[in-house]
């Protein structure tokens, strides 16, 4: 009994020590002190800004996967409209057309400073056929109702393009002279890869021997209610974006008649391979960029949640399990696996001699196309299963979140939004920065516009919209970013 009593006392003492460590570390896990900045008040004509955004939506600048479906008149109409609607930009900046992509150059006074690039894209995805009647307002009418602008492109990404144009107009009108040259690029084919737009801008800049200090493209937003446990605003400035690789998992067998199915056949083997991929996803974890993001954000969470992140030495597996169960956070932790296409027999009563599953992987910066192909081959490869690479691209480089460009964006968000958490993030989709990053020391992906959960379905979906208030605040964000970014 004495031994048991001593063991219980020792256990309780150890428990109290661990509890004390947890509490102390949690109490120390407080928000980082940011340099104090004064909120900047920028008066703008909200009605005029909203009307111009509305007008831009009426141009059906739709990027179709099949280029034969493109309506060139809509793109040319938009370009002419921009030049007429923003005369100060058109008369002050030098315009170069690269196919239907507009590249403006605003010359700085100090040629020794490396230029910057601010960019967005004005092409939009098609409206899903048959879904038109699900829109509260027609998707290309640009209706303004109850303080909201409705239509395809209001979030992705005409609000970004026009926000930049409004900001530069504001700065020119008030006599701003940039020290650092700034380029503005408005892409016309981002939604189908940017090969005729952003890629041509990169080729042109290389030809001109231009190396950018940093670039700012679309990407993340000012999140409001999108991160569980955080009540305030979070400006997640994406400093990298995932890559992508598509692999075919190919199962082969002798085939035969469905009336006499064999235990081992191509479909069964393929099903087992897909199950293996599901049960053993690409290893991930909260480290590097993802760790930095959640380290900063978690400091603003309630005590119990904050305790998990402050004590990852103990709760790391709990965080990983919880994050892995959510599609959004799981994508932040690892390279994701998504079977997207299946093919098999040519007839209902024939066992196929070949069955194929096409699987798309979104590559985390820690991984590479080669490492993913090797992992999948080692996991599912056999005498009857092979893996074929259909191509892809690696994740981008991770840009410096201590560099001046990031700091200019961060400071601008505090000036415009006041109390806002600023943290580096990872873009899980793709952007034109896959091209622009080739000629920029650092490439950032961020729209200075507030985004709430109810707006998410508008991206490439139905009822895309933006409130006038949020759009105007986004214009203020661009004014401060461009103003600060070109002043030093």
C-alpha angles and dihedrals in degrees: 000000000000090000092050091048091052091048091052091049091049091048092050091048091051090047091052091048092050091046091050091050091050093050095045093048091047093050089050091050093089131147113284116251110251124197108272113251130182117240110250119223113211115182112216136174098249094185093054092046092051093048093053091048088050091052091051092055091060091069105088096217092168121169110213123192087233105061091207088074093059116115104215092190091066092053094045089046091054092049092051090046092053092052092049096042096048104039094160091057092045094049098041102040128058113243125210119183117214104185101304094333117107117219115187124189122204106190118225127217095235113062091186091071118087112242126246131218127220114189150169137162129246099196117099137200120257121265108254107261111252094020096090093100090056091067116097087218129016108280097234101038096084091220117192111208133157093351094310132109111215129202151075109307099024088117104013098070127302089087086061095047094046092041089059092046091049091048095050091046089052092050095047091048089055095048099256111169112193118224090199119054112246128202123203117203123188109188125210102196109035091124091063099040107286094252094138095036122030092023089056090049089054091049090049093049091049090050088052089047091239119159113185124222088215143335133216120208136163117290131109127019141210097285119218114184095346098109113064114238096018114105098182134062121290121200103200106191106199111225096179141018132215124256126223139224129179119208130187114218103207122196120189133191140155094268122209142162120325090228089071105036118184122223091238112053136141096262095049092046091048092049091053090049093052090047090054090053090051095047095044108038122184107288114259140159146173101285141117114004094001091051091051092051096050093039089061097039096044091060087072096050128101117280099262094048091044088054091063094055094040090055106040089146085075106021100036094109091049091053092047093050093048094045093046090057093060118072092216099050093035088061089056093054104048152357104290127226121217123172103207110166137033133189133176139137125019091220137033095241099044124090105224122242087210133029122183134197117192111211126190119207122194104211121228114217090250091063136055138208089257094050092048093050090048093049093050094045092050091047102047106012118118142138089290100032125069133172123225124193114226093184138257142158136266124251116274124261114271110252122223113265090194094058124108095255093056091045091052091053092045094049091047091055092052090049093051103034102027109205103038132142111231119200139156114256142189121241109224094191129052133265140176087269086087082077103030092051089068091072100032128083087215129014121200127189116203142125113207091221128113115250126194130191094254091060096057096087089060093071103098087338138080132309096019107185147148131207116242090233093055093045093051090048088052090054088054088052092054091047091057095041094050093040093052095036093057098040099074 
